[in-house]
């Protein structure tokens, strides 16, 4: 049965929005304006989203504790089944259980998409939905990047809060025990988090060529040219 849409016509941007919201699980009106509806004003974006809500294709939320009460948007199962589903899903998850963390990942996704040598970017939810090979990594994202002349897959991790050492040890080991990924990018909210992980990485693996390259989140968003640095002060440079 053909899905009936009332009061609007779905265009390519709406279909792109459905795929985007499945990928990121949650986004604000401002992020949607920046990433999808770039040619219309923010007020018009809000009107568009409300029409999609009326057709039960999107679901909006709001929290007084989050972003000063800014509205967030997620995809409904109705929209997923009709416009995103491929029939090869391993699991389906449409809502965020860590909204603040996932909203930062939306901005990280956007920034990486601006870099010249980024070839592809898959979010955790895309990987968990369709990528049987890589889903056990539980990484926050996976980027395909042109490193010199070779495309390389790079896992991306974002750490928002400091954890106990026994939480970081298995996190580091899963990557060092996997030979398919020679390097991993890690963003963190504080220098304390980075220092703790770098110290543990060195203690555990006594490396000559560390796998992890680090950057503070605030610097990642602030600087046009972004440098990630490993424990030996070697750098990876990304530029728009």
C-alpha positions, 0 to 999 in steps of 0.5 A: 500500500502506498504511503499517504502523505498529507499537506506536503510533497516529499522531495529529495531533501526530505528523503535525505533527512530520513537517511541522515536521522537514521544515521545520527539518531538525533539532531537539532533544528539548527543541525538539520538546517546546516546539513540538509535544508541549506537553501532555506531559512531556519523558520522554514526548516521548522515548518517543514519538520512540523509537517513531517511530524504531522505525517508521523515521519519524524518525532520531536523532543525537548529537554529543559536540561539539554541545550536550553530546551532546544527541540531535537528530532528523531526518525520514526519507524514509519519513515524508516520502513518506507524510506530507509530500510534496505531489507538487510538490517542486522538491528534497527535503532532509531532513538538516542539514549545519550542525546548530548553525546550523540548531538556532538557526534552530529557536529563531528560528522559534519566537520569530517565531511568538510575535509578534502580527503574524506571519501566516506563517513559511516556513523555507529548506527549505520555500522550497527544496522548494516555492517556485519564485519565492523559492528563488533568494534562499537566505534562511534564512526568509521571514516574512509580517508585518502591517506597519501595515495591509499584509501584507509578506514579509520575508526573515530571515537569521542570521549566526553567524560573521564572513566576509570582505567579498567574501562580504557584498557579493553577499549585500547586492546580491542584496537591493538588486537585488530590488525585491520586498523593501523590508526584510530582518531580519538576526540575528547572533551578534556586534556585530562582524558587524553593524558590518561589514555595516552599514558595507559596506551604507552604502559600497555603496548610500549609502542614505537608507532602508536595507533591512537591519534588525539585531539581536543574537541574544542580545537577540532571545531575551532581550527581550520586546519586540524592536527591529530597527534599520537603519543610520539608527537607524530601528526595527522593533518586534516584540512578543508 
